[in-house]
Amino acid sequence: MCKTAKEIWEKLIQLCEDNEQTKENKLSVAVQKFDNIKMKTGESMNGYDERVSSIINELNSLGKVYSNKEVVLKVVRGFPKEWDVKTMTMRESKDLNKVKLHDLFADLKAYEFELQTR
């Protein structure tokens, strides 16, 4: 239906780019996902890591950036009760405010592997 190259270009931009309301809605949903993230029963540490990373990447792409401290504390609070002993040990032995997210997950994946091999 477009008659000029300019109309075609404007239509393509409209189709490919989200408008401000859509961006705000996506951001709102992503923030809600982050706020509600918890490790699911029976979920592996790899699965939880992937879900967290996916949400963080989505938030970053929408312009919302959480500090490493906020992310690490949110992730640790999302563990089920069976991880309480490990997380309490980590809190006592490390300053979780300074631990990088990938280091946290690396430590937890090693612990999970150790538990599975027993």
MDAnalysis code that builds the backbone (N, CA, C; Angstrom):
import MDAnalysis as mda
import numpy as np

u = mda.Universe.empty(354, n_residues=118, atom_resindex=np.repeat(np.arange(118), 3), trajectory=True)
u.add_TopologyAttr("name", ["N", "CA", "C"] * 118)
u.add_TopologyAttr("resid", np.arange(1, 119))
u.add_TopologyAttr("resname", ["MET", "CYS", "LYS", "THR", "ALA", "LYS", "GLU", "ILE", "TRP", "GLU", "LYS", "LEU", "ILE", "GLN", "LEU", "CYS", "GLU", "ASP", "ASN", "GLU", "GLN", "THR", "LYS", "GLU", "ASN", "LYS", "LEU", "SER", "VAL", "ALA", "VAL", "GLN", "LYS", "PHE", "ASP", "ASN", "ILE", "LYS", "MET", "LYS", "THR", "GLY", "GLU", "SER", "MET", "ASN", "GLY", "TYR", "ASP", "GLU", "ARG", "VAL", "SER", "SER", "ILE", "ILE", "ASN", "GLU", "LEU", "ASN", "SER", "LEU", "GLY", "LYS", "VAL", "TYR", "SER", "ASN", "LYS", "GLU", "VAL", "VAL", "LEU", "LYS", "VAL", "VAL", "ARG", "GLY", "PHE", "PRO", "LYS", "GLU", "TRP", "ASP", "VAL", "LYS", "THR", "MET", "THR", "MET", "ARG", "GLU", "SER", "LYS", "ASP", "LEU", "ASN", "LYS", "VAL", "LYS", "LEU", "HIS", "ASP", "LEU", "PHE", "ALA", "ASP", "LEU", "LYS", "ALA", "TYR", "GLU", "PHE", "GLU", "LEU", "GLN", "THR", "ARG"])
u.atoms.positions = np.array([
    [0.800, -1.204, 0.000],
    [0.000, 0.000, 0.000],
    [0.841, 1.266, 0.000],
    [2.098, 1.142, 0.366],
    [2.976, 2.312, 0.396],
    [3.310, 2.715, -1.034],
    [3.298, 4.019, -1.260],
    [3.523, 4.520, -2.613],
    [4.923, 5.073, -2.821],
    [5.575, 5.498, -1.733],
    [6.908, 6.070, -1.880],
    [7.899, 5.285, -1.014],
    [9.171, 5.466, -1.340],
    [10.224, 4.818, -0.548],
    [10.166, 5.294, 0.899],
    [9.840, 6.569, 1.096],
    [9.730, 7.125, 2.451],
    [8.613, 6.432, 3.232],
    [7.484, 6.200, 2.609],
    [6.377, 5.501, 3.275],
    [6.770, 4.068, 3.617],
    [7.468, 3.421, 2.706],
    [7.939, 2.046, 2.961],
    [8.892, 2.040, 4.152],
    [9.833, 2.978, 4.151],
    [10.805, 3.069, 5.242],
    [10.110, 3.319, 6.580],
    [9.171, 4.238, 6.627],
    [8.448, 4.535, 7.862],
    [7.647, 3.332, 8.345],
    [7.070, 2.592, 7.411],
    [6.314, 1.392, 7.774],
    [7.240, 0.320, 8.341],
    [8.417, 0.163, 7.741],
    [9.399, -0.799, 8.246],
    [9.862, -0.438, 9.653],
    [10.115, 0.829, 9.865],
    [10.506, 1.279, 11.208],
    [9.393, 0.990, 12.206],
    [8.183, 1.266, 11.828],
    [7.030, 1.029, 12.698],
    [6.900, -0.456, 13.025],
    [7.136, -1.319, 12.047],
    [7.015, -2.756, 12.259],
    [8.160, -3.326, 13.090],
    [9.360, -2.777, 12.921],
    [10.545, -3.339, 13.561],
    [10.864, -2.752, 14.928],
    [10.497, -1.528, 15.148],
    [10.787, -0.880, 16.418],
    [9.539, -0.853, 17.291],
    [9.776, -1.062, 18.573],
    [8.671, -0.963, 19.522],
    [8.410, 0.502, 19.836],
    [7.154, 0.810, 20.086],
    [6.863, 2.171, 20.521],
    [7.144, 2.273, 22.023],
    [7.079, 3.458, 22.565],
    [7.430, 3.679, 23.969],
    [6.554, 2.875, 24.923],
    [5.270, 2.767, 24.634],
    [4.373, 2.019, 25.512],
    [4.753, 0.543, 25.523],
    [5.084, -0.004, 24.370],
    [5.489, -1.404, 24.296],
    [6.780, -1.621, 25.075],
    [7.737, -0.703, 24.934],
    [8.999, -0.802, 25.675],
    [8.751, -0.756, 27.179],
    [7.890, 0.141, 27.607],
    [7.569, 0.248, 29.034],
    [6.901, -1.022, 29.547],
    [6.004, -1.595, 28.745],
    [5.348, -2.838, 29.142],
    [6.346, -3.981, 29.248],
    [7.251, -4.073, 28.269],
    [8.273, -5.126, 28.303],
    [9.170, -4.962, 29.526],
    [9.548, -3.724, 29.823],
    [10.383, -3.458, 30.989],
    [9.656, -3.825, 32.277],
    [8.405, -3.480, 32.355],
    [7.603, -3.801, 33.534],
    [7.529, -5.312, 33.758],
    [7.315, -6.053, 32.684],
    [7.245, -7.517, 32.780],
    [8.605, -8.088, 33.186],
    [9.683, -7.570, 32.602],
    [11.025, -8.063, 32.921],
    [11.387, -7.775, 34.380],
    [11.038, -6.591, 34.874],
    [11.297, -6.250, 36.278],
    [10.504, -7.177, 37.192],
    [9.272, -7.467, 36.811],
    [8.450, -8.383, 37.609],
    [9.062, -9.788, 37.618],
    [9.579, -10.239, 36.474],
    [10.259, -11.544, 36.421],
    [11.443, -11.558, 37.375],
    [12.227, -10.477, 37.356],
    [13.389, -10.383, 38.238],
    [12.959, -10.388, 39.708],
    [11.947, -9.616, 40.024],
    [11.473, -9.530, 41.406],
    [10.979, -10.876, 41.927],
    [10.410, -11.687, 41.047],
    [9.798, -12.944, 41.463],
    [10.672, -14.175, 41.220],
    [11.900, -13.983, 40.766],
    [12.714, -15.141, 40.414],
    [13.085, -15.959, 41.643],
    [12.857, -17.231, 41.518],
    [13.209, -18.202, 42.552],
    [13.606, -19.479, 41.838],
    [14.494, -20.219, 42.459],
    [14.890, -21.503, 41.903],
    [13.723, -22.469, 42.067],
    [13.388, -23.157, 40.992],
    [12.261, -24.076, 41.014],
    [12.661, -25.398, 41.652],
    [11.707, -26.072, 42.244],
    [11.952, -27.377, 42.828],
    [12.463, -28.329, 41.754],
    [13.584, -28.972, 42.024],
    [14.162, -29.917, 41.079],
    [14.962, -29.278, 39.961],
    [15.039, -27.956, 39.931],
    [15.779, -27.272, 38.879],
    [17.283, -27.380, 39.150],
    [18.049, -27.580, 38.102],
    [19.503, -27.638, 38.247],
    [20.054, -26.223, 38.400],
    [21.271, -26.154, 38.907],
    [21.919, -24.857, 39.046],
    [22.159, -24.246, 37.665],
    [22.452, -25.101, 36.669],
    [22.617, -24.604, 35.298],
    [21.328, -23.964, 34.794],
    [20.205, -24.625, 35.049],
    [18.913, -24.092, 34.622],
    [18.594, -22.766, 35.278],
    [18.859, -22.681, 36.578],
    [18.611, -21.447, 37.313],
    [19.528, -20.334, 36.798],
    [20.793, -20.667, 36.572],
    [21.757, -19.710, 36.035],
    [21.287, -19.176, 34.681],
    [20.826, -20.060, 33.824],
    [20.353, -19.646, 32.498],
    [19.134, -18.728, 32.594],
    [18.202, -19.065, 33.490],
    [17.014, -18.216, 33.647],
    [17.390, -16.837, 34.171],
    [18.261, -16.796, 35.171],
    [18.695, -15.517, 35.734],
    [19.402, -14.690, 34.665],
    [20.328, -15.321, 33.947],
    [21.076, -14.610, 32.897],
    [20.147, -14.074, 31.821],
    [19.167, -14.860, 31.452],
    [18.213, -14.439, 30.432],
    [17.440, -13.197, 30.881],
    [17.001, -13.201, 32.118],
    [16.248, -12.056, 32.646],
    [17.151, -10.829, 32.754],
    [18.375, -11.013, 33.231],
    [19.316, -9.894, 33.356],
    [19.619, -9.310, 31.980],
    [19.836, -10.174, 30.986],
    [20.102, -9.697, 29.622],
    [18.904, -8.942, 29.060],
    [17.714, -9.449, 29.326],
    [16.496, -8.776, 28.866],
    [16.385, -7.394, 29.499],
    [16.623, -7.321, 30.804],
    [16.570, -6.032, 31.497],
    [17.611, -5.058, 30.945],
    [18.829, -5.560, 30.742],
    [19.896, -4.700, 30.205],
    [19.528, -4.159, 28.833],
    [18.944, -5.018, 27.993],
    [18.576, -4.576, 26.643],
    [17.464, -3.530, 26.672],
    [16.696, -3.514, 27.749],
    [15.618, -2.533, 27.900],
    [16.067, -1.297, 28.688],
    [17.351, -1.275, 29.050],
    [17.898, -0.102, 29.717],
    [17.861, -0.140, 31.232],
    [17.449, -1.257, 31.805],
    [17.406, -1.380, 33.269],
    [18.610, -2.212, 33.709],
    [19.496, -1.594, 34.477],
    [20.704, -2.273, 34.912],
    [20.721, -2.335, 36.434],
    [20.801, -3.557, 36.957],
    [20.934, -3.760, 38.395],
    [22.412, -3.915, 38.720],
    [22.798, -3.502, 39.906],
    [24.187, -3.689, 40.324],
    [24.423, -5.175, 40.575],
    [25.682, -5.565, 40.523],
    [26.047, -6.952, 40.791],
    [25.551, -7.366, 42.176],
    [25.694, -6.485, 43.139],
    [25.257, -6.747, 44.511],
    [23.761, -7.070, 44.555],
    [22.958, -6.262, 43.880],
    [21.508, -6.488, 43.865],
    [21.174, -7.846, 43.242],
    [21.843, -8.173, 42.159],
    [21.572, -9.438, 41.467],
    [21.981, -10.619, 42.329],
    [23.189, -10.571, 42.900],
    [23.680, -11.687, 43.724],
    [22.759, -11.913, 44.920],
    [22.399, -10.855, 45.602],
    [21.526, -11.008, 46.772],
    [20.147, -11.541, 46.370],
    [19.634, -11.089, 45.244],
    [18.339, -11.575, 44.757],
    [18.424, -13.059, 44.426],
    [19.489, -13.473, 43.767],
    [19.673, -14.873, 43.397],
    [19.767, -15.752, 44.644],
    [20.565, -15.325, 45.612],
    [20.748, -16.111, 46.837],
    [19.435, -16.240, 47.601],
    [18.665, -15.182, 47.620],
    [17.371, -15.234, 48.317],
    [16.363, -16.122, 47.607],
    [16.637, -16.448, 46.348],
    [15.715, -17.263, 45.572],
    [15.954, -18.759, 45.668],
    [16.934, -19.167, 46.465],
    [17.196, -20.598, 46.603],
    [16.166, -21.263, 47.510],
    [15.842, -22.522, 47.219],
    [14.934, -23.258, 48.108],
    [15.622, -23.599, 49.433],
    [14.837, -24.061, 50.389],
    [15.342, -24.340, 51.737],
    [16.499, -25.329, 51.762],
    [16.507, -26.302, 50.847],
    [17.578, -27.294, 50.869],
    [18.959, -26.703, 50.571],
    [18.995, -25.472, 50.102],
    [20.260, -24.792, 49.845],
    [20.648, -23.860, 50.991],
    [19.851, -23.807, 52.059],
    [20.108, -22.882, 53.165],
    [21.489, -23.062, 53.791],
    [21.899, -24.297, 54.020],
    [23.189, -24.541, 54.660],
    [24.319, -23.974, 53.799],
    [24.268, -24.253, 52.504],
    [25.317, -23.764, 51.602],
    [25.311, -22.242, 51.525],
    [24.154, -21.641, 51.390],
    [24.113, -20.185, 51.268],
    [24.527, -19.500, 52.574],
    [24.168, -20.093, 53.689],
    [24.597, -19.527, 54.973],
    [26.113, -19.616, 55.115],
    [26.680, -20.742, 54.694],
    [28.133, -20.898, 54.728],
    [28.797, -19.869, 53.835],
    [28.231, -19.661, 52.654],
    [28.788, -18.675, 51.731],
    [28.697, -17.267, 52.313],
    [27.599, -16.967, 52.942],
    [27.435, -15.630, 53.523],
    [28.464, -15.375, 54.621],
    [28.780, -16.427, 55.383],
    [29.744, -16.274, 56.466],
    [31.186, -16.218, 55.964],
    [31.479, -16.950, 54.897],
    [32.863, -17.032, 54.438],
    [33.207, -15.996, 53.365],
    [32.217, -15.450, 52.693],
    [32.466, -14.496, 51.611],
    [31.618, -13.255, 51.820],
    [32.079, -12.184, 51.268],
    [31.278, -10.964, 51.252],
    [30.445, -11.007, 49.976],
    [29.177, -11.381, 50.105],
    [28.318, -11.536, 48.932],
    [28.134, -10.229, 48.168],
    [28.442, -9.120, 48.816],
    [28.352, -7.835, 48.124],
    [29.450, -7.684, 47.073],
    [30.516, -8.471, 47.217],
    [31.656, -8.355, 46.301],
    [31.791, -9.545, 45.357],
    [31.014, -10.577, 45.567],
    [31.094, -11.775, 44.725],
    [30.439, -11.495, 43.378],
    [31.118, -11.866, 42.306],
    [30.553, -11.738, 40.957],
    [29.547, -12.860, 40.737],
    [28.523, -12.574, 39.973],
    [27.453, -13.543, 39.736],
    [27.989, -14.837, 39.132],
    [28.886, -14.737, 38.142],
    [29.402, -15.959, 37.524],
    [30.228, -16.782, 38.514],
    [30.939, -16.115, 39.444],
    [31.700, -16.838, 40.471],
    [30.757, -17.532, 41.449],
    [29.673, -16.869, 41.789],
    [28.669, -17.463, 42.677],
    [28.108, -18.736, 42.062],
    [27.691, -18.657, 40.795],
    [27.122, -19.831, 40.140],
    [28.172, -20.925, 39.942],
    [29.414, -20.554, 39.663],
    [30.476, -21.559, 39.508],
    [30.659, -22.345, 40.804],
    [30.671, -21.641, 41.918],
    [30.806, -22.286, 43.229],
    [29.613, -23.199, 43.512],
    [28.427, -22.711, 43.213],
    [27.219, -23.499, 43.481],
    [27.101, -24.704, 42.548],
    [27.527, -24.563, 41.316],
    [27.502, -25.697, 40.381],
    [28.481, -26.777, 40.835],
    [29.638, -26.366, 41.332],
    [30.612, -27.328, 41.846],
    [30.043, -28.064, 43.053],
    [29.381, -27.337, 43.927],
    [28.756, -27.942, 45.101],
    [27.644, -28.903, 44.685],
    [26.831, -28.493, 43.732],
    [25.740, -29.346, 43.232],
    [26.325, -30.635, 42.630],
    [27.397, -30.518, 41.860],
    [28.036, -31.684, 41.259],
    [28.559, -32.620, 42.337],
    [29.153, -32.035, 43.363],
    [29.678, -32.831, 44.488],
    [28.552, -33.597, 45.174],
    [27.425, -32.952, 45.376],
    [26.278, -33.613, 46.003],
    [25.760, -34.763, 45.138],
    [25.730, -34.556, 43.834],
    [25.206, -35.574, 42.923],
    [26.116, -36.781, 42.813],
    [27.393, -36.600, 43.019],
    [28.334, -37.719, 42.883],
    [28.464, -38.538, 44.159],
    [27.867, -38.095, 45.225],
    [27.910, -38.865, 46.482],
    [26.954, -40.021, 46.438],
])
